[in-house]
Amino acid sequence: MSDELNTDLKWMSYAIELASKAEQQGEIPVGAVLVKDDEIIGQGWNQSITLNDPTAHAEVMAIRDAGQRVDNYRLVGSTLYVTLEPCPMCAGALVHSRIDKLVFGASDLKTGAAGSVMNIVSHEKLNHQLEVVPGVLQQECSQAISAFFKKRRQQKKADKLKNTLDENKE
């Protein structure tokens, strides 16, 4: 196994750990870690619900963290590892922050902006393009998200049934 693949696996595994923090908060389990010279410069997980902030996606949280840590809004020379392909908002943030490389786990066939639905991160008309490595630990990343939504659907079904039963008691 190449050193580059070992590095990608190491950091994606860490992003998966961060995704579990999101899930523990009732958020969609997406985690992101920003790395430069094999050191963490930023990290984040989905917190949109917790913070009542539609922009609090894992990628944005990691970028914000890195900007504060390195005292710069430009994150040249860094790589973002994220468990789910970025949406258009996050893809735009990656371009504007000048991140060099994006490594993601699961593709997002509904809103993916790194090749699945559209490709903002490598668009030739933009002033910056990222190198993209898709599908790292794809199975693990996909399973975490699928299990989360399955559990959420089951909970909604159980809540609906409980409400129906409660209404029938009255």
C-alpha positions in Angstrom: 0.0 0.0 0.0 1.4 3.4 -0.9 2.2 6.1 1.7 -0.4 8.4 0.1 -3.1 5.8 0.5 -2.1 5.0 4.1 -2.2 8.7 4.9 -5.7 9.0 3.2 -7.0 6.0 5.2 -5.6 7.4 8.5 -7.2 10.8 8.1 -10.5 9.4 6.7 -10.7 7.1 9.8 -10.3 10.2 11.9 -13.1 12.0 10.0 -15.3 9.0 10.6 -14.7 9.4 14.4 -15.7 13.1 14.0 -18.8 12.0 12.2 -19.8 10.0 15.2 -19.7 13.2 17.3 -22.3 14.7 14.9 -24.5 11.6 15.3 -24.3 11.8 19.1 -25.8 15.3 18.8 -28.6 14.1 16.5 -26.9 15.5 13.4 -26.3 13.8 10.1 -23.0 11.9 10.7 -20.5 13.8 8.6 -17.0 14.6 9.9 -14.2 16.6 8.3 -10.5 17.1 9.2 -8.2 19.6 7.5 -4.6 18.5 7.4 -1.3 20.2 6.4 2.1 18.5 6.6 0.4 15.5 8.2 -0.9 17.6 11.1 -4.4 18.6 11.9 -5.1 22.3 11.3 -8.8 22.1 11.6 -11.7 19.8 12.3 -15.4 19.8 12.4 -18.6 17.8 12.2 -22.2 18.7 11.2 -23.8 21.1 13.7 -26.5 22.8 11.7 -29.3 21.6 14.0 -27.3 22.1 17.3 -26.2 25.7 16.3 -29.4 26.6 14.3 -27.0 27.4 11.5 -27.6 26.1 8.0 -23.9 26.7 7.2 -22.6 24.6 10.0 -21.6 21.7 7.8 -18.6 19.6 8.8 -16.5 21.1 6.0 -17.3 24.7 7.0 -16.7 24.0 10.7 -13.2 22.5 9.8 -12.4 25.5 7.6 -13.4 27.9 10.3 -11.4 26.0 12.9 -8.3 26.0 10.6 -8.6 29.7 9.7 -8.5 30.5 13.4 -5.7 28.2 14.2 -3.4 29.3 11.4 -4.6 32.9 11.5 -5.3 33.0 7.8 -8.3 32.6 5.6 -6.2 31.0 2.9 -5.4 27.3 3.6 -2.9 26.6 0.8 -1.1 23.3 1.0 -3.8 21.6 3.0 -6.0 18.5 2.4 -9.6 18.2 3.5 -10.8 14.7 4.5 -14.6 14.5 4.7 -16.9 11.5 5.0 -19.5 12.8 2.5 -19.0 14.5 -0.8 -19.4 18.3 -0.3 -22.5 20.2 -1.2 -22.3 23.3 -3.4 -22.0 25.6 -0.4 -19.1 23.6 1.0 -17.5 23.1 -2.4 -17.5 26.9 -2.8 -15.9 27.4 0.6 -13.2 24.9 -0.3 -12.4 26.8 -3.5 -12.3 30.2 -1.7 -10.1 28.9 1.0 -7.6 27.6 -1.5 -7.4 24.0 -0.1 -5.3 21.9 -2.4 -6.9 18.5 -2.2 -10.3 17.0 -1.3 -10.6 13.4 -0.1 -14.1 12.2 0.5 -15.7 8.9 1.4 -19.3 8.6 0.2 -20.6 10.2 -2.9 -23.7 12.4 -2.6 -26.0 11.6 -5.5 -28.4 14.4 -4.6 -26.3 17.4 -3.9 -22.6 16.3 -4.5 -20.6 19.2 -5.9 -17.3 17.3 -6.4 -18.3 15.3 -9.4 -21.6 13.4 -8.6 -24.2 16.1 -9.5 -21.9 19.0 -10.4 -18.2 19.8 -10.1 -17.6 23.1 -8.4 -14.2 22.1 -6.8 -12.6 21.4 -10.2 -14.5 23.8 -12.4 -12.2 25.3 -15.1 -13.8 28.7 -15.0 -13.1 29.2 -11.3 -9.8 30.8 -10.1 -8.9 27.7 -8.1 -9.3 23.9 -8.6 -8.8 21.1 -6.1 -7.4 17.7 -6.7 -10.2 15.2 -5.8 -9.8 11.7 -4.4 -13.3 10.1 -4.1 -14.3 6.9 -2.4 -11.8 6.5 0.4 -13.4 4.2 3.0 -16.6 4.6 1.0 -18.3 1.6 2.5 -17.9 2.8 6.1 -18.9 6.3 5.3 -22.0 5.3 3.4 -23.1 2.8 6.0 -22.9 5.4 8.8 -25.1 7.8 6.9 -27.5 5.1 5.7 -27.9 3.7 9.3 -28.6 7.2 10.6 -31.4 7.8 8.2 -32.8 4.3 8.7 -32.9 4.9 12.4 -34.5 8.4 11.9 -37.2 6.9 9.7 -37.9 4.2 12.2 -38.1 6.8 15.0 -40.6 8.9 13.0 -42.7 5.9 12.3 -42.7 5.0 16.0 -43.6 8.5 17.0 -46.5 8.6 14.5 -47.8 5.3 15.8 -47.5 6.6 19.4 -49.4 9.8 18.5 -52.1 7.7 16.8 -52.5 5.5 19.9 -52.5 8.5 22.2 -55.2 10.1 20.1 -57.3 6.9 20.2 -57.1 6.9 24.0 -58.7 10.3 24.2 
